Amino acid sequence: MVRTQVQLTEEQVTALKKMASKKHVSIAELVRQGVDSVIKSDIETSDEERRQRALSVAGKFKSGVKDLSTNHDKYLAESYGS
């Protein structure tokens, strides 16, 4: 492992201490887990994977509204209170 130094706010340190104690791990382990999470979330998915994910949910939900495809802008505006 590589030793590094980071600066955290008092609130972050307090929250990390509580979490570490509750989970019976070190603060360093929580920081490593956080870094892993950021790295995983930043990995770009391929266009094909995004396409497959979108297709996998297409048609799985029903709104009960028969004219949704025609009036989607109207329903969207209503949902935002416009």
N, CA, C and O atoms as a GROMACS GRO file, in nm:
protein
  328
    1MET      N    1   0.085  -0.118   0.000
    1MET     CA    2   0.000   0.000   0.000
    1MET      C    3   0.089   0.124   0.000
    1MET      O    4   0.204   0.122   0.044
    2VAL      N    5   0.030   0.231  -0.051
    2VAL     CA    6   0.100   0.359  -0.057
    2VAL      C    7   0.041   0.450   0.049
    2VAL      O    8  -0.081   0.465   0.058
    3ARG      N    9   0.126   0.509   0.127
    3ARG     CA   10   0.081   0.603   0.229
    3ARG      C   11   0.055   0.738   0.163
    3ARG      O   12   0.135   0.784   0.082
    4THR      N   13  -0.056   0.799   0.198
    4THR     CA   14  -0.090   0.930   0.145
    4THR      C   15  -0.155   1.013   0.254
    4THR      O   16  -0.199   0.960   0.356
    5GLN      N   17  -0.160   1.142   0.232
    5GLN     CA   18  -0.218   1.232   0.331
    5GLN      C   19  -0.334   1.308   0.267
    5GLN      O   20  -0.321   1.361   0.157
    6VAL      N   21  -0.446   1.314   0.338
    6VAL     CA   22  -0.562   1.390   0.290
    6VAL      C   23  -0.609   1.479   0.404
    6VAL      O   24  -0.585   1.451   0.521
    7GLN      N   25  -0.677   1.585   0.367
    7GLN     CA   26  -0.733   1.674   0.468
    7GLN      C   27  -0.885   1.660   0.464
    7GLN      O   28  -0.946   1.668   0.358
    8LEU      N   29  -0.944   1.640   0.580
    8LEU     CA   30  -1.087   1.623   0.594
    8LEU      C   31  -1.142   1.730   0.686
    8LEU      O   32  -1.070   1.785   0.769
    9THR      N   33  -1.270   1.759   0.672
    9THR     CA   34  -1.334   1.852   0.764
    9THR      C   35  -1.357   1.782   0.898
    9THR      O   36  -1.351   1.660   0.907
   10GLU      N   37  -1.382   1.860   1.001
   10GLU     CA   38  -1.411   1.805   1.133
   10GLU      C   39  -1.534   1.715   1.126
   10GLU      O   40  -1.538   1.609   1.189
   11GLU      N   41  -1.634   1.758   1.048
   11GLU     CA   42  -1.757   1.680   1.035
   11GLU      C   43  -1.730   1.546   0.969
   11GLU      O   44  -1.786   1.444   1.010
   12GLN      N   45  -1.645   1.545   0.866
   12GLN     CA   46  -1.611   1.421   0.798
   12GLN      C   47  -1.540   1.325   0.892
   12GLN      O   48  -1.570   1.205   0.895
   13VAL      N   49  -1.446   1.377   0.969
   13VAL     CA   50  -1.370   1.292   1.062
   13VAL      C   51  -1.463   1.235   1.169
   13VAL      O   52  -1.454   1.117   1.203
   14THR      N   53  -1.551   1.317   1.221
   14THR     CA   54  -1.646   1.271   1.322
   14THR      C   55  -1.734   1.160   1.267
   14THR      O   56  -1.753   1.057   1.332
   15ALA      N   57  -1.788   1.182   1.146
   15ALA     CA   58  -1.874   1.080   1.085
   15ALA      C   59  -1.796   0.952   1.056
   15ALA      O   60  -1.847   0.843   1.079
   16LEU      N   61  -1.673   0.965   1.007
   16LEU     CA   62  -1.591   0.847   0.979
   16LEU      C   63  -1.558   0.770   1.106
   16LEU      O   64  -1.561   0.646   1.105
   17LYS      N   65  -1.528   0.839   1.213
   17LYS     CA   66  -1.499   0.771   1.340
   17LYS      C   67  -1.619   0.689   1.387
   17LYS      O   68  -1.604   0.575   1.430
   18LYS      N   69  -1.737   0.748   1.377
   18LYS     CA   70  -1.858   0.677   1.417
   18LYS      C   71  -1.881   0.554   1.329
   18LYS      O   72  -1.912   0.446   1.379
   19MET      N   73  -1.866   0.572   1.198
   19MET     CA   74  -1.886   0.460   1.105
   19MET      C   75  -1.784   0.350   1.129
   19MET      O   76  -1.818   0.232   1.130
   20ALA      N   77  -1.660   0.390   1.148
   20ALA     CA   78  -1.553   0.292   1.168
   20ALA      C   79  -1.579   0.210   1.294
   20ALA      O   80  -1.561   0.089   1.295
   21SER      N   81  -1.620   0.279   1.400
   21SER     CA   82  -1.648   0.210   1.525
   21SER      C   83  -1.766   0.114   1.509
   21SER      O   84  -1.762   0.000   1.555
   22LYS      N   85  -1.870   0.161   1.443
   22LYS     CA   86  -1.990   0.079   1.423
   22LYS      C   87  -1.960  -0.045   1.338
   22LYS      O   88  -2.013  -0.153   1.365
   23LYS      N   89  -1.876  -0.028   1.235
   23LYS     CA   90  -1.846  -0.138   1.144
   23LYS      C   91  -1.723  -0.219   1.184
   23LYS      O   92  -1.689  -0.318   1.120
   24HIS      N   93  -1.657  -0.176   1.291
   24HIS     CA   94  -1.537  -0.244   1.341
   24HIS      C   95  -1.426  -0.250   1.236
   24HIS      O   96  -1.360  -0.353   1.218
   25VAL      N   97  -1.407  -0.138   1.167
   25VAL     CA   98  -1.298  -0.124   1.072
   25VAL      C   99  -1.226   0.008   1.099
   25VAL      O  100  -1.274   0.091   1.176
   26SER      N  101  -1.112   0.026   1.034
   26SER     CA  102  -1.037   0.150   1.052
   26SER      C  103  -1.093   0.260   0.961
   26SER      O  104  -1.162   0.232   0.864
   27ILE      N  105  -1.061   0.383   0.996
   27ILE     CA  106  -1.097   0.495   0.909
   27ILE      C  107  -1.029   0.478   0.774
   27ILE      O  108  -1.088   0.508   0.670
   28ALA      N  109  -0.905   0.431   0.774
   28ALA     CA  110  -0.833   0.409   0.649
   28ALA      C  111  -0.908   0.312   0.559
   28ALA      O  112  -0.912   0.331   0.438
   29GLU      N  113  -0.965   0.209   0.617
   29GLU     CA  114  -1.041   0.112   0.537
   29GLU      C  115  -1.165   0.177   0.477
   29GLU      O  116  -1.198   0.151   0.361
   30LEU      N  117  -1.233   0.261   0.553
   30LEU     CA  118  -1.349   0.332   0.500
   30LEU      C  119  -1.308   0.425   0.385
   30LEU      O  120  -1.379   0.435   0.284
   31VAL      N  121  -1.195   0.491   0.400
   31VAL     CA  122  -1.146   0.579   0.294
   31VAL      C  123  -1.114   0.497   0.169
   31VAL      O  124  -1.148   0.538   0.058
   32ARG      N  125  -1.048   0.382   0.186
   32ARG     CA  126  -1.018   0.296   0.071
   32ARG      C  127  -1.147   0.250   0.002
   32ARG      O  128  -1.154   0.248  -0.121
   33GLN      N  129  -1.248   0.213   0.081
   33GLN     CA  130  -1.376   0.172   0.024
   33GLN      C  131  -1.440   0.288  -0.053
   33GLN      O  132  -1.497   0.267  -0.160
   34GLY      N  133  -1.430   0.408   0.002
   34GLY     CA  134  -1.484   0.526  -0.066
   34GLY      C  135  -1.413   0.552  -0.197
   34GLY      O  136  -1.478   0.584  -0.297
   35VAL      N  137  -1.281   0.540  -0.198
   35VAL     CA  138  -1.204   0.559  -0.320
   35VAL      C  139  -1.243   0.454  -0.424
   35VAL      O  140  -1.261   0.486  -0.542
   36ASP      N  141  -1.257   0.329  -0.380
   36ASP     CA  142  -1.300   0.223  -0.472
   36ASP      C  143  -1.436   0.255  -0.533
   36ASP      O  144  -1.459   0.233  -0.652
   37SER      N  145  -1.526   0.306  -0.452
   37SER     CA  146  -1.660   0.340  -0.499
   37SER      C  147  -1.654   0.451  -0.604
   37SER      O  148  -1.724   0.444  -0.706
   38VAL      N  149  -1.573   0.552  -0.581
   38VAL     CA  150  -1.559   0.662  -0.677
   38VAL      C  151  -1.500   0.610  -0.807
   38VAL      O  152  -1.545   0.648  -0.915
   39ILE      N  153  -1.399   0.525  -0.798
   39ILE     CA  154  -1.336   0.470  -0.918
   39ILE      C  155  -1.436   0.388  -0.997
   39ILE      O  156  -1.443   0.402  -1.120
   40LYS      N  157  -1.513   0.303  -0.931
   40LYS     CA  158  -1.611   0.219  -1.000
   40LYS      C  159  -1.719   0.303  -1.067
   40LYS      O  160  -1.762   0.272  -1.178
   41SER      N  161  -1.762   0.409  -1.001
   41SER     CA  162  -1.869   0.492  -1.057
   41SER      C  163  -1.821   0.575  -1.174
   41SER      O  164  -1.902   0.622  -1.254
   42ASP      N  165  -1.690   0.594  -1.186
   42ASP     CA  166  -1.636   0.678  -1.292
   42ASP      C  167  -1.603   0.599  -1.419
   42ASP      O  168  -1.577   0.658  -1.524
   43ILE      N  169  -1.604   0.468  -1.407
   43ILE     CA  170  -1.572   0.386  -1.524
   43ILE      C  171  -1.685   0.400  -1.625
   43ILE      O  172  -1.801   0.371  -1.595
   44GLU      N  173  -1.650   0.443  -1.744
   44GLU     CA  174  -1.752   0.462  -1.847
   44GLU      C  175  -1.797   0.329  -1.903
   44GLU      O  176  -1.717   0.238  -1.928
   45THR      N  177  -1.926   0.320  -1.922
   45THR     CA  178  -1.980   0.199  -1.984
   45THR      C  179  -1.978   0.219  -2.136
   45THR      O  180  -1.989   0.331  -2.184
   46SER      N  181  -1.967   0.112  -2.206
   46SER     CA  182  -1.963   0.120  -2.352
   46SER      C  183  -2.101   0.157  -2.405
   46SER      O  184  -2.202   0.140  -2.337
   47ASP      N  185  -2.105   0.207  -2.528
   47ASP     CA  186  -2.233   0.241  -2.590
   47ASP      C  187  -2.322   0.117  -2.599
   47ASP      O  188  -2.443   0.125  -2.577
   48GLU      N  189  -2.262   0.004  -2.631
   48GLU     CA  190  -2.340  -0.119  -2.643
   48GLU      C  191  -2.400  -0.160  -2.509
   48GLU      O  192  -2.515  -0.202  -2.503
   49GLU      N  193  -2.323  -0.147  -2.402
   49GLU     CA  194  -2.376  -0.182  -2.270
   49GLU      C  195  -2.490  -0.089  -2.231
   49GLU      O  196  -2.591  -0.135  -2.178
   50ARG      N  197  -2.476   0.041  -2.257
   50ARG     CA  198  -2.584   0.135  -2.229
   50ARG      C  199  -2.708   0.102  -2.310
   50ARG      O  200  -2.820   0.108  -2.258
   51ARG      N  201  -2.689   0.067  -2.435
   51ARG     CA  202  -2.801   0.031  -2.521
   51ARG      C  203  -2.872  -0.093  -2.466
   51ARG      O  204  -2.994  -0.097  -2.461
   52GLN      N  205  -2.795  -0.193  -2.426
   52GLN     CA  206  -2.853  -0.316  -2.372
   52GLN      C  207  -2.927  -0.289  -2.241
   52GLN      O  208  -3.034  -0.346  -2.217
   53ARG      N  209  -2.872  -0.203  -2.158
   53ARG     CA  210  -2.939  -0.170  -2.031
   53ARG      C  211  -3.070  -0.100  -2.057
   53ARG      O  212  -3.170  -0.128  -1.990
   54ALA      N  213  -3.073  -0.007  -2.154
   54ALA     CA  214  -3.196   0.064  -2.187
   54ALA      C  215  -3.299  -0.032  -2.244
   54ALA      O  216  -3.417  -0.026  -2.207
   55LEU      N  217  -3.256  -0.118  -2.333
   55LEU     CA  218  -3.349  -0.214  -2.393
   55LEU      C  219  -3.404  -0.313  -2.291
   55LEU      O  220  -3.517  -0.360  -2.304
   56SER      N  221  -3.326  -0.343  -2.189
   56SER     CA  222  -3.371  -0.441  -2.090
   56SER      C  223  -3.488  -0.390  -2.006
   56SER      O  224  -3.563  -0.471  -1.951
   57VAL      N  225  -3.505  -0.259  -1.996
   57VAL     CA  226  -3.617  -0.205  -1.918
   57VAL      C  227  -3.731  -0.154  -2.004
   57VAL      O  228  -3.840  -0.124  -1.954
   58ALA      N  229  -3.707  -0.145  -2.134
   58ALA     CA  230  -3.812  -0.094  -2.224
   58ALA      C  231  -3.935  -0.183  -2.218
   58ALA      O  232  -3.926  -0.305  -2.231
   59GLY      N  233  -4.050  -0.120  -2.197
   59GLY     CA  234  -4.176  -0.192  -2.196
   59GLY      C  235  -4.209  -0.263  -2.066
   59GLY      O  236  -4.310  -0.333  -2.059
   60LYS      N  237  -4.128  -0.246  -1.963
   60LYS     CA  238  -4.153  -0.316  -1.836
   60LYS      C  239  -4.244  -0.239  -1.742
   60LYS      O  240  -4.287  -0.293  -1.640
   61PHE      N  241  -4.275  -0.115  -1.775
   61PHE     CA  242  -4.355  -0.034  -1.685
   61PHE      C  243  -4.478   0.016  -1.759
   61PHE      O  244  -4.473   0.043  -1.879
   62LYS      N  245  -4.588   0.029  -1.688
   62LYS     CA  246  -4.712   0.078  -1.747
   62LYS      C  247  -4.762   0.197  -1.668
   62LYS      O  248  -4.769   0.194  -1.545
   63SER      N  249  -4.797   0.302  -1.740
   63SER     CA  250  -4.847   0.423  -1.674
   63SER      C  251  -4.997   0.422  -1.660
   63SER      O  252  -5.053   0.492  -1.575
   64GLY      N  253  -5.064   0.344  -1.743
   64GLY     CA  254  -5.209   0.346  -1.742
   64GLY      C  255  -5.266   0.460  -1.824
   64GLY      O  256  -5.388   0.475  -1.834
   65VAL      N  257  -5.178   0.543  -1.881
   65VAL     CA  258  -5.221   0.656  -1.963
   65VAL      C  259  -5.211   0.615  -2.109
   65VAL      O  260  -5.104   0.579  -2.157
   66LYS      N  261  -5.322   0.620  -2.179
   66LYS     CA  262  -5.325   0.569  -2.316
   66LYS      C  263  -5.260   0.663  -2.418
   66LYS      O  264  -5.218   0.617  -2.524
   67ASP      N  265  -5.252   0.794  -2.387
   67ASP     CA  266  -5.196   0.888  -2.484
   67ASP      C  267  -5.059   0.943  -2.440
   67ASP      O  268  -5.021   1.052  -2.480
   68LEU      N  269  -4.988   0.868  -2.360
   68LEU     CA  270  -4.860   0.915  -2.306
   68LEU      C  271  -4.759   0.946  -2.416
   68LEU      O  272  -4.688   1.046  -2.408
   69SER      N  273  -4.750   0.860  -2.517
   69SER     CA  274  -4.651   0.884  -2.622
   69SER      C  275  -4.683   1.009  -2.703
   69SER      O  276  -4.593   1.074  -2.755
   70THR      N  277  -4.809   1.043  -2.712
   70THR     CA  278  -4.850   1.162  -2.788
   70THR      C  279  -4.835   1.290  -2.705
   70THR      O  280  -4.791   1.393  -2.755
   71ASN      N  281  -4.873   1.282  -2.578
   71ASN     CA  282  -4.875   1.401  -2.492
   71ASN      C  283  -4.771   1.398  -2.380
   71ASN      O  284  -4.794   1.451  -2.271
   72HIS      N  285  -4.657   1.337  -2.406
   72HIS     CA  286  -4.557   1.322  -2.300
   72HIS      C  287  -4.509   1.456  -2.246
   72HIS      O  288  -4.483   1.468  -2.126
   73ASP      N  289  -4.496   1.558  -2.332
   73ASP     CA  290  -4.451   1.690  -2.283
   73ASP      C  291  -4.551   1.749  -2.185
   73ASP      O  292  -4.512   1.809  -2.084
   74LYS      N  293  -4.679   1.732  -2.215
   74LYS     CA  294  -4.784   1.784  -2.126
   74LYS      C  295  -4.777   1.715  -1.989
   74LYS      O  296  -4.784   1.782  -1.886
   75TYR      N  297  -4.764   1.582  -1.989
   75TYR     CA  298  -4.758   1.509  -1.863
   75TYR      C  299  -4.630   1.541  -1.785
   75TYR      O  300  -4.632   1.548  -1.662
   76LEU      N  301  -4.521   1.560  -1.856
   76LEU     CA  302  -4.395   1.596  -1.789
   76LEU      C  303  -4.408   1.732  -1.723
   76LEU      O  304  -4.367   1.750  -1.608
   77ALA      N  305  -4.465   1.828  -1.795
   77ALA     CA  306  -4.485   1.962  -1.739
   77ALA      C  307  -4.574   1.957  -1.616
   77ALA      O  308  -4.549   2.026  -1.517
   78GLU      N  309  -4.679   1.876  -1.622
   78GLU     CA  310  -4.769   1.861  -1.508
   78GLU      C  311  -4.696   1.802  -1.388
   78GLU      O  312  -4.719   1.844  -1.274
   79SER      N  313  -4.608   1.707  -1.413
   79SER     CA  314  -4.538   1.642  -1.302
   79SER      C  315  -4.441   1.739  -1.233
   79SER      O  316  -4.412   1.724  -1.114
   80TYR      N  317  -4.391   1.837  -1.309
   80TYR     CA  318  -4.303   1.938  -1.250
   80TYR      C  319  -4.379   2.059  -1.201
   80TYR      O  320  -4.319   2.155  -1.153
   81GLY      N  321  -4.511   2.056  -1.211
   81GLY     CA  322  -4.595   2.164  -1.159
   81GLY      C  323  -4.595   2.287  -1.247
   81GLY      O  324  -4.626   2.396  -1.201
   82SER      N  325  -4.561   2.270  -1.375
   82SER     CA  326  -4.560   2.385  -1.466
   82SER      C  327  -4.692   2.400  -1.536
   82SER      O  328  -4.709   2.492  -1.617
   0.00000   0.00000   0.00000
